[in-house]
Amino acid sequence: MIEDKILKELELAEQEMLDIDSALSSGKLDSNMIRDLSKKRNDISEVVGLYKEYKKITVSIEENNELLSEPDLKELAEEEIKILNQKLEDIENKIKEETKPVDPLDIKDVIMEIRAGAGGDEAALFAADLLRMYLRCCERKGWKTEIINKSDIGLGGIKEAIVSINGKNIYGYMKFESGVHRVQRVPETETSGRVHTSTATVAILAEADEVEVDINEKDLRIDTYRASGAGGQHVNKTDSAVRITHIPSGIVVQNQDEKSQNKNKQKAMKVLRAKILKVEQEKMFDNMSQTRKSLVGGGDRSEKIRTYNFPQGRISDHRINLTLHKIDEILDGNLDELNKELSKNYHEEASAVQ
């Protein structure tokens, strides 16, 4: 059964979608309003669709209940009601999943940082593997990605990569990926067949709008310099690269991927806003109980969260003691099974301390 309160919220969401559709078809909106309303519509469309299906099934059950009094149709109606009740249960479970309490940040887009850790070239190769894994995951889900900055090294490895990810409820899905990822495998350069252990760090930041993070230009020190490394003809010829220091927090961001200094600045500012929002979150967490902070702040980058063991073909997530022998599938971007268990554990623990 679905609570009356949730049913009322679903009814309001359905009406809101009708209002949005009416506004979008009016031809009276500017581009910003169209973008905002379209995003809002996208956010609620799935649950509204489930609500419509829920209403359709309940009406069908009522109609079949009325047929139970007719001897010729009773058996047929009973069979239909049995099927419909199963469908109704499935829809109710999906609605409960869609309407469960969430972190307000869960609907946000994401800035993802991947950095090679301990292990030299092998760590850089592993960081590149993680980048491919997440890009494949985004591709599977239809999320839009943009590489803001990437530092390549030889052999196909990366020192670091910063990626912007846009779509629906991305932070709610990706936030469990923050932390230290460890790999155990035999590097291609290892002739003795000895297994090496290397690490890479992943940080998932909720992308902040300008109105959410007010940055005073006076608090910024902006330096320009010539880009270096692989990157096209503009490298080492123009001062297109940008480094921005937020003086109050000491946060430093930089970008050199674009030929245009202005575009590099825009990308760097996007990352800066996300990092400042993260700092504000952490200040808020400091006022919470230690138990609650451990739940919300579970993505600490100093925490080893997962091991990718190639000789045994397994991936182990240490936070929930889960081991899956599906390393190839997961590295190809299919993170749903992992994410489902992490999300389930997160909500169970959150409910326990509320």
TORKOL-4160 file (C-alpha; in steps of 0.2 Angstrom, whole numbers, padded with zeros to 4 digits, m for minus):
354
<pt num="1" X="0000" Y="0000" Z="0000"/>
<pt num="2" X="0005" Y="0018" Z="m0004"/>
<pt num="3" X="0003" Y="0031" Z="0010"/>
<pt num="4" X="m0011" Y="0044" Z="0007"/>
<pt num="5" X="0003" Y="0057" Z="0009"/>
<pt num="6" X="0013" Y="0050" Z="m0005"/>
<pt num="7" X="m0003" Y="0048" Z="m0016"/>
<pt num="8" X="m0007" Y="0067" Z="m0013"/>
<pt num="9" X="0011" Y="0072" Z="m0018"/>
<pt num="10" X="0010" Y="0061" Z="m0034"/>
<pt num="11" X="m0006" Y="0070" Z="m0038"/>
<pt num="12" X="0002" Y="0087" Z="m0036"/>
<pt num="13" X="0017" Y="0081" Z="m0047"/>
<pt num="14" X="0005" Y="0075" Z="m0061"/>
<pt num="15" X="m0003" Y="0092" Z="m0061"/>
<pt num="16" X="0014" Y="0101" Z="m0060"/>
<pt num="17" X="0019" Y="0091" Z="m0076"/>
<pt num="18" X="0003" Y="0097" Z="m0085"/>
<pt num="19" X="0007" Y="0115" Z="m0080"/>
<pt num="20" X="0025" Y="0113" Z="m0086"/>
<pt num="21" X="0019" Y="0106" Z="m0103"/>
<pt num="22" X="0006" Y="0120" Z="m0105"/>
<pt num="23" X="0020" Y="0133" Z="m0101"/>
<pt num="24" X="0032" Y="0125" Z="m0113"/>
<pt num="25" X="0020" Y="0125" Z="m0127"/>
<pt num="26" X="0015" Y="0143" Z="m0124"/>
<pt num="27" X="0029" Y="0151" Z="m0134"/>
<pt num="28" X="0031" Y="0164" Z="m0120"/>
<pt num="29" X="0046" Y="0158" Z="m0111"/>
<pt num="30" X="0064" Y="0163" Z="m0113"/>
<pt num="31" X="0078" Y="0151" Z="m0116"/>
<pt num="32" X="0083" Y="0150" Z="m0097"/>
<pt num="33" X="0065" Y="0146" Z="m0092"/>
<pt num="34" X="0063" Y="0133" Z="m0105"/>
<pt num="35" X="0079" Y="0125" Z="m0099"/>
<pt num="36" X="0074" Y="0125" Z="m0081"/>
<pt num="37" X="0056" Y="0119" Z="m0084"/>
<pt num="38" X="0063" Y="0105" Z="m0096"/>
<pt num="39" X="0075" Y="0099" Z="m0082"/>
<pt num="40" X="0061" Y="0099" Z="m0069"/>
<pt num="41" X="0049" Y="0090" Z="m0081"/>
<pt num="42" X="0063" Y="0077" Z="m0084"/>
<pt num="43" X="0065" Y="0075" Z="m0065"/>
<pt num="44" X="0047" Y="0071" Z="m0062"/>
<pt num="45" X="0042" Y="0062" Z="m0078"/>
<pt num="46" X="0047" Y="0045" Z="m0072"/>
<pt num="47" X="0037" Y="0045" Z="m0056"/>
<pt num="48" X="0022" Y="0053" Z="m0064"/>
<pt num="49" X="0022" Y="0039" Z="m0077"/>
<pt num="50" X="0022" Y="0027" Z="m0063"/>
<pt num="51" X="0008" Y="0036" Z="m0054"/>
<pt num="52" X="m0003" Y="0035" Z="m0071"/>
<pt num="53" X="0000" Y="0017" Z="m0072"/>
<pt num="54" X="m0004" Y="0014" Z="m0054"/>
<pt num="55" X="m0021" Y="0023" Z="m0057"/>
<pt num="56" X="m0024" Y="0013" Z="m0072"/>
<pt num="57" X="m0021" Y="m0003" Z="m0063"/>
<pt num="58" X="m0032" Y="0001" Z="m0048"/>
<pt num="59" X="m0046" Y="0006" Z="m0060"/>
<pt num="60" X="m0045" Y="m0011" Z="m0069"/>
<pt num="61" X="m0045" Y="m0020" Z="m0052"/>
<pt num="62" X="m0061" Y="m0011" Z="m0047"/>
<pt num="63" X="m0069" Y="m0015" Z="m0063"/>
<pt num="64" X="m0065" Y="m0034" Z="m0061"/>
<pt num="65" X="m0071" Y="m0034" Z="m0043"/>
<pt num="66" X="m0088" Y="m0028" Z="m0050"/>
<pt num="67" X="m0088" Y="m0044" Z="m0061"/>
<pt num="68" X="m0086" Y="m0056" Z="m0047"/>
<pt num="69" X="m0105" Y="m0056" Z="m0044"/>
<pt num="70" X="m0108" Y="m0062" Z="m0062"/>
<pt num="71" X="m0106" Y="m0082" Z="m0062"/>
<pt num="72" X="m0101" Y="m0083" Z="m0080"/>
<pt num="73" X="m0087" Y="m0070" Z="m0078"/>
<pt num="74" X="m0081" Y="m0074" Z="m0060"/>
<pt num="75" X="m0067" Y="m0086" Z="m0064"/>
<pt num="76" X="m0060" Y="m0075" Z="m0077"/>
<pt num="77" X="m0061" Y="m0059" Z="m0066"/>
<pt num="78" X="m0052" Y="m0068" Z="m0052"/>
<pt num="79" X="m0038" Y="m0073" Z="m0063"/>
<pt num="80" X="m0037" Y="m0055" Z="m0070"/>
<pt num="81" X="m0037" Y="m0048" Z="m0052"/>
<pt num="82" X="m0023" Y="m0060" Z="m0047"/>
<pt num="83" X="m0012" Y="m0053" Z="m0062"/>
<pt num="84" X="m0017" Y="m0035" Z="m0059"/>
<pt num="85" X="m0013" Y="m0036" Z="m0040"/>
<pt num="86" X="0005" Y="m0043" Z="m0045"/>
<pt num="87" X="0007" Y="m0028" Z="m0057"/>
<pt num="88" X="0001" Y="m0016" Z="m0043"/>
<pt num="89" X="0013" Y="m0023" Z="m0031"/>
<pt num="90" X="0027" Y="m0020" Z="m0043"/>
<pt num="91" X="0022" Y="m0002" Z="m0047"/>
<pt num="92" X="0020" Y="0002" Z="m0029"/>
<pt num="93" X="0038" Y="m0004" Z="m0025"/>
<pt num="94" X="0044" Y="0007" Z="m0039"/>
<pt num="95" X="0035" Y="0022" Z="m0033"/>
<pt num="96" X="0041" Y="0019" Z="m0015"/>
<pt num="97" X="0059" Y="0018" Z="m0022"/>
<pt num="98" X="0056" Y="0034" Z="m0032"/>
<pt num="99" X="0048" Y="0044" Z="m0018"/>
<pt num="100" X="0060" Y="0039" Z="m0003"/>
<pt num="101" X="0068" Y="0053" Z="0006"/>
<pt num="102" X="0084" Y="0058" Z="m0003"/>
<pt num="103" X="0099" Y="0070" Z="m0001"/>
<pt num="104" X="0094" Y="0087" Z="m0009"/>
<pt num="105" X="0110" Y="0086" Z="m0019"/>
<pt num="106" X="0106" Y="0069" Z="m0027"/>
<pt num="107" X="0097" Y="0077" Z="m0041"/>
<pt num="108" X="0113" Y="0087" Z="m0046"/>
<pt num="109" X="0125" Y="0085" Z="m0060"/>
<pt num="110" X="0143" Y="0080" Z="m0055"/>
<pt num="111" X="0161" Y="0085" Z="m0057"/>
<pt num="112" X="0172" Y="0070" Z="m0056"/>
<pt num="113" X="0190" Y="0070" Z="m0052"/>
<pt num="114" X="0201" Y="0055" Z="m0054"/>
<pt num="115" X="0219" Y="0055" Z="m0049"/>
<pt num="116" X="0233" Y="0042" Z="m0050"/>
<pt num="117" X="0239" Y="0037" Z="m0032"/>
<pt num="118" X="0253" Y="0026" Z="m0026"/>
<pt num="119" X="0261" Y="0014" Z="m0039"/>
<pt num="120" X="0269" Y="0025" Z="m0052"/>
<pt num="121" X="0265" Y="0021" Z="m0070"/>
<pt num="122" X="0253" Y="0006" Z="m0065"/>
<pt num="123" X="0243" Y="0019" Z="m0054"/>
<pt num="124" X="0241" Y="0030" Z="m0069"/>
<pt num="125" X="0236" Y="0015" Z="m0080"/>
<pt num="126" X="0223" Y="0011" Z="m0067"/>
<pt num="127" X="0217" Y="0029" Z="m0066"/>
<pt num="128" X="0214" Y="0028" Z="m0085"/>
<pt num="129" X="0204" Y="0011" Z="m0083"/>
<pt num="130" X="0193" Y="0020" Z="m0070"/>
<pt num="131" X="0190" Y="0034" Z="m0082"/>
<pt num="132" X="0185" Y="0022" Z="m0095"/>
<pt num="133" X="0174" Y="0013" Z="m0083"/>
<pt num="134" X="0164" Y="0029" Z="m0078"/>
<pt num="135" X="0163" Y="0035" Z="m0096"/>
<pt num="136" X="0156" Y="0018" Z="m0101"/>
<pt num="137" X="0144" Y="0019" Z="m0086"/>
<pt num="138" X="0138" Y="0037" Z="m0092"/>
<pt num="139" X="0136" Y="0031" Z="m0110"/>
<pt num="140" X="0125" Y="0016" Z="m0104"/>
<pt num="141" X="0114" Y="0028" Z="m0094"/>
<pt num="142" X="0113" Y="0041" Z="m0108"/>
<pt num="143" X="0122" Y="0054" Z="m0097"/>
<pt num="144" X="0132" Y="0068" Z="m0106"/>
<pt num="145" X="0150" Y="0069" Z="m0102"/>
<pt num="146" X="0163" Y="0083" Z="m0105"/>
<pt num="147" X="0181" Y="0081" Z="m0100"/>
<pt num="148" X="0186" Y="0097" Z="m0092"/>
<pt num="149" X="0205" Y="0093" Z="m0090"/>
<pt num="150" X="0215" Y="0078" Z="m0092"/>
<pt num="151" X="0234" Y="0075" Z="m0090"/>
<pt num="152" X="0240" Y="0060" Z="m0100"/>
<pt num="153" X="0257" Y="0051" Z="m0097"/>
<pt num="154" X="0265" Y="0038" Z="m0108"/>
<pt num="155" X="0258" Y="0020" Z="m0110"/>
<pt num="156" X="0240" Y="0026" Z="m0110"/>
<pt num="157" X="0239" Y="0031" Z="m0092"/>
<pt num="158" X="0233" Y="0047" Z="m0084"/>
<pt num="159" X="0240" Y="0058" Z="m0070"/>
<pt num="160" X="0223" Y="0066" Z="m0067"/>
<pt num="161" X="0206" Y="0069" Z="m0076"/>
<pt num="162" X="0192" Y="0080" Z="m0072"/>
<pt num="163" X="0175" Y="0077" Z="m0080"/>
<pt num="164" X="0158" Y="0086" Z="m0080"/>
<pt num="165" X="0143" Y="0074" Z="m0080"/>
<pt num="166" X="0125" Y="0080" Z="m0084"/>
<pt num="167" X="0109" Y="0070" Z="m0083"/>
<pt num="168" X="0096" Y="0064" Z="m0071"/>
<pt num="169" X="0100" Y="0061" Z="m0052"/>
<pt num="170" X="0118" Y="0059" Z="m0056"/>
<pt num="171" X="0125" Y="0064" Z="m0039"/>
<pt num="172" X="0113" Y="0052" Z="m0030"/>
<pt num="173" X="0121" Y="0037" Z="m0041"/>
<pt num="174" X="0139" Y="0042" Z="m0042"/>
<pt num="175" X="0142" Y="0049" Z="m0024"/>
<pt num="176" X="0146" Y="0031" Z="m0018"/>
<pt num="177" X="0161" Y="0031" Z="m0030"/>
<pt num="178" X="0171" Y="0044" Z="m0019"/>
<pt num="179" X="0187" Y="0037" Z="m0011"/>
<pt num="180" X="0202" Y="0027" Z="m0014"/>
<pt num="181" X="0201" Y="0013" Z="m0027"/>
<pt num="182" X="0214" Y="m0001" Z="m0026"/>
<pt num="183" X="0220" Y="m0013" Z="m0040"/>
<pt num="184" X="0229" Y="m0029" Z="m0038"/>
<pt num="185" X="0236" Y="m0036" Z="m0055"/>
<pt num="186" X="0252" Y="m0040" Z="m0064"/>
<pt num="187" X="0258" Y="m0025" Z="m0074"/>
<pt num="188" X="0262" Y="m0027" Z="m0092"/>
<pt num="189" X="0279" Y="m0021" Z="m0089"/>
<pt num="190" X="0282" Y="m0035" Z="m0075"/>
<pt num="191" X="0292" Y="m0049" Z="m0082"/>
<pt num="192" X="0292" Y="m0060" Z="m0066"/>
<pt num="193" X="0273" Y="m0061" Z="m0065"/>
<pt num="194" X="0273" Y="m0053" Z="m0048"/>
<pt num="195" X="0256" Y="m0045" Z="m0043"/>
<pt num="196" X="0257" Y="m0026" Z="m0039"/>
<pt num="197" X="0246" Y="m0016" Z="m0029"/>
<pt num="198" X="0242" Y="0002" Z="m0035"/>
<pt num="199" X="0229" Y="0015" Z="m0031"/>
<pt num="200" X="0219" Y="0029" Z="m0038"/>
<pt num="201" X="0207" Y="0042" Z="m0030"/>
<pt num="202" X="0190" Y="0047" Z="m0035"/>
<pt num="203" X="0181" Y="0062" Z="m0029"/>
<pt num="204" X="0163" Y="0065" Z="m0034"/>
<pt num="205" X="0157" Y="0083" Z="m0032"/>
<pt num="206" X="0140" Y="0090" Z="m0034"/>
<pt num="207" X="0140" Y="0103" Z="m0047"/>
<pt num="208" X="0135" Y="0120" Z="m0040"/>
<pt num="209" X="0125" Y="0134" Z="m0049"/>
<pt num="210" X="0131" Y="0152" Z="m0048"/>
<pt num="211" X="0117" Y="0157" Z="m0036"/>
<pt num="212" X="0121" Y="0143" Z="m0024"/>
<pt num="213" X="0139" Y="0148" Z="m0022"/>
<pt num="214" X="0143" Y="0166" Z="m0021"/>
<pt num="215" X="0161" Y="0169" Z="m0026"/>
<pt num="216" X="0168" Y="0187" Z="m0024"/>
<pt num="217" X="0180" Y="0191" Z="m0038"/>
<pt num="218" X="0190" Y="0200" Z="m0025"/>
<pt num="219" X="0193" Y="0183" Z="m0017"/>
<pt num="220" X="0201" Y="0176" Z="m0033"/>
<pt num="221" X="0219" Y="0176" Z="m0039"/>
<pt num="222" X="0219" Y="0172" Z="m0058"/>
<pt num="223" X="0236" Y="0167" Z="m0066"/>
<pt num="224" X="0238" Y="0163" Z="m0084"/>
<pt num="225" X="0252" Y="0153" Z="m0092"/>
<pt num="226" X="0256" Y="0143" Z="m0107"/>
<pt num="227" X="0249" Y="0125" Z="m0108"/>
<pt num="228" X="0260" Y="0111" Z="m0108"/>
<pt num="229" X="0260" Y="0093" Z="m0114"/>
<pt num="230" X="0249" Y="0085" Z="m0127"/>
<pt num="231" X="0235" Y="0096" Z="m0132"/>
<pt num="232" X="0237" Y="0103" Z="m0150"/>
<pt num="233" X="0245" Y="0117" Z="m0159"/>
<pt num="234" X="0241" Y="0130" Z="m0145"/>
<pt num="235" X="0252" Y="0121" Z="m0133"/>
<pt num="236" X="0267" Y="0132" Z="m0127"/>
<pt num="237" X="0262" Y="0146" Z="m0140"/>
<pt num="238" X="0249" Y="0156" Z="m0130"/>
<pt num="239" X="0245" Y="0160" Z="m0112"/>
<pt num="240" X="0228" Y="0151" Z="m0113"/>
<pt num="241" X="0230" Y="0140" Z="m0097"/>
<pt num="242" X="0222" Y="0147" Z="m0082"/>
<pt num="243" X="0225" Y="0144" Z="m0063"/>
<pt num="244" X="0212" Y="0151" Z="m0051"/>
<pt num="245" X="0216" Y="0152" Z="m0032"/>
<pt num="246" X="0201" Y="0155" Z="m0020"/>
<pt num="247" X="0211" Y="0165" Z="m0007"/>
<pt num="248" X="0199" Y="0162" Z="0008"/>
<pt num="249" X="0198" Y="0143" Z="0006"/>
<pt num="250" X="0215" Y="0140" Z="m0002"/>
<pt num="251" X="0207" Y="0130" Z="m0016"/>
<pt num="252" X="0217" Y="0130" Z="m0032"/>
<pt num="253" X="0210" Y="0124" Z="m0049"/>
<pt num="254" X="0217" Y="0125" Z="m0066"/>
<pt num="255" X="0213" Y="0121" Z="m0084"/>
<pt num="256" X="0222" Y="0121" Z="m0100"/>
<pt num="257" X="0212" Y="0110" Z="m0112"/>
<pt num="258" X="0204" Y="0124" Z="m0122"/>
<pt num="259" X="0213" Y="0135" Z="m0134"/>
<pt num="260" X="0203" Y="0150" Z="m0127"/>
<pt num="261" X="0209" Y="0157" Z="m0111"/>
<pt num="262" X="0190" Y="0162" Z="m0107"/>
<pt num="263" X="0184" Y="0144" Z="m0110"/>
<pt num="264" X="0198" Y="0138" Z="m0098"/>
<pt num="265" X="0192" Y="0150" Z="m0085"/>
<pt num="266" X="0174" Y="0145" Z="m0087"/>
<pt num="267" X="0178" Y="0127" Z="m0085"/>
<pt num="268" X="0190" Y="0131" Z="m0070"/>
<pt num="269" X="0176" Y="0141" Z="m0062"/>
<pt num="270" X="0164" Y="0127" Z="m0063"/>
<pt num="271" X="0176" Y="0115" Z="m0054"/>
<pt num="272" X="0179" Y="0129" Z="m0041"/>
<pt num="273" X="0161" Y="0131" Z="m0037"/>
<pt num="274" X="0159" Y="0113" Z="m0035"/>
<pt num="275" X="0174" Y="0112" Z="m0023"/>
<pt num="276" X="0167" Y="0127" Z="m0013"/>
<pt num="277" X="0150" Y="0119" Z="m0011"/>
<pt num="278" X="0159" Y="0103" Z="m0005"/>
<pt num="279" X="0168" Y="0114" Z="0009"/>
<pt num="280" X="0151" Y="0121" Z="0014"/>
<pt num="281" X="0144" Y="0104" Z="0015"/>
<pt num="282" X="0158" Y="0098" Z="0026"/>
<pt num="283" X="0155" Y="0113" Z="0038"/>
<pt num="284" X="0137" Y="0108" Z="0039"/>
<pt num="285" X="0142" Y="0090" Z="0043"/>
<pt num="286" X="0153" Y="0096" Z="0057"/>
<pt num="287" X="0137" Y="0101" Z="0066"/>
<pt num="288" X="0130" Y="0084" Z="0064"/>
<pt num="289" X="0132" Y="0069" Z="0076"/>
<pt num="290" X="0147" Y="0058" Z="0072"/>
<pt num="291" X="0135" Y="0044" Z="0066"/>
<pt num="292" X="0126" Y="0055" Z="0054"/>
<pt num="293" X="0143" Y="0062" Z="0048"/>
<pt num="294" X="0149" Y="0045" Z="0044"/>
<pt num="295" X="0134" Y="0041" Z="0033"/>
<pt num="296" X="0134" Y="0058" Z="0024"/>
<pt num="297" X="0153" Y="0060" Z="0023"/>
<pt num="298" X="0156" Y="0042" Z="0018"/>
<pt num="299" X="0165" Y="0047" Z="0002"/>
<pt num="300" X="0181" Y="0053" Z="0011"/>
<pt num="301" X="0195" Y="0052" Z="m0002"/>
<pt num="302" X="0207" Y="0045" Z="0012"/>
<pt num="303" X="0196" Y="0030" Z="0014"/>
<pt num="304" X="0200" Y="0014" Z="0004"/>
<pt num="305" X="0183" Y="0009" Z="m0003"/>
<pt num="306" X="0186" Y="m0005" Z="m0016"/>
<pt num="307" X="0198" Y="m0017" Z="m0022"/>
<pt num="308" X="0199" Y="m0023" Z="m0040"/>
<pt num="309" X="0208" Y="m0040" Z="m0040"/>
<pt num="310" X="0212" Y="m0046" Z="m0058"/>
<pt num="311" X="0220" Y="m0063" Z="m0054"/>
<pt num="312" X="0204" Y="m0068" Z="m0045"/>
<pt num="313" X="0193" Y="m0059" Z="m0056"/>
<pt num="314" X="0184" Y="m0051" Z="m0042"/>
<pt num="315" X="0179" Y="m0033" Z="m0035"/>
<pt num="316" X="0177" Y="m0031" Z="m0017"/>
<pt num="317" X="0168" Y="m0016" Z="m0009"/>
<pt num="318" X="0175" Y="m0014" Z="0009"/>
<pt num="319" X="0161" Y="m0003" Z="0015"/>
<pt num="320" X="0147" Y="m0016" Z="0014"/>
<pt num="321" X="0158" Y="m0032" Z="0013"/>
<pt num="322" X="0152" Y="m0036" Z="m0005"/>
<pt num="323" X="0162" Y="m0046" Z="m0017"/>
<pt num="324" X="0157" Y="m0049" Z="m0035"/>
<pt num="325" X="0166" Y="m0060" Z="m0047"/>
<pt num="326" X="0161" Y="m0048" Z="m0062"/>
<pt num="327" X="0177" Y="m0038" Z="m0064"/>
<pt num="328" X="0176" Y="m0037" Z="m0083"/>
<pt num="329" X="0157" Y="m0032" Z="m0083"/>
<pt num="330" X="0160" Y="m0019" Z="m0070"/>
<pt num="331" X="0175" Y="m0011" Z="m0078"/>
<pt num="332" X="0164" Y="m0010" Z="m0094"/>
<pt num="333" X="0153" Y="0002" Z="m0084"/>
<pt num="334" X="0139" Y="m0009" Z="m0077"/>
<pt num="335" X="0139" Y="m0003" Z="m0060"/>
<pt num="336" X="0121" Y="m0005" Z="m0056"/>
<pt num="337" X="0122" Y="m0021" Z="m0045"/>
<pt num="338" X="0136" Y="m0012" Z="m0035"/>
<pt num="339" X="0126" Y="0004" Z="m0034"/>
<pt num="340" X="0110" Y="m0005" Z="m0029"/>
<pt num="341" X="0118" Y="m0013" Z="m0014"/>
<pt num="342" X="0128" Y="0003" Z="m0008"/>
<pt num="343" X="0112" Y="0013" Z="m0010"/>
<pt num="344" X="0102" Y="0000" Z="0000"/>
<pt num="345" X="0115" Y="0000" Z="0014"/>
<pt num="346" X="0115" Y="0019" Z="0014"/>
<pt num="347" X="0097" Y="0021" Z="0016"/>
<pt num="348" X="0095" Y="0007" Z="0029"/>
<pt num="349" X="0109" Y="0015" Z="0040"/>
<pt num="350" X="0101" Y="0032" Z="0037"/>
<pt num="351" X="0084" Y="0026" Z="0043"/>
<pt num="352" X="0092" Y="0018" Z="0058"/>
<pt num="353" X="0099" Y="0035" Z="0065"/>
<pt num="354" X="0084" Y="0046" Z="0061"/>
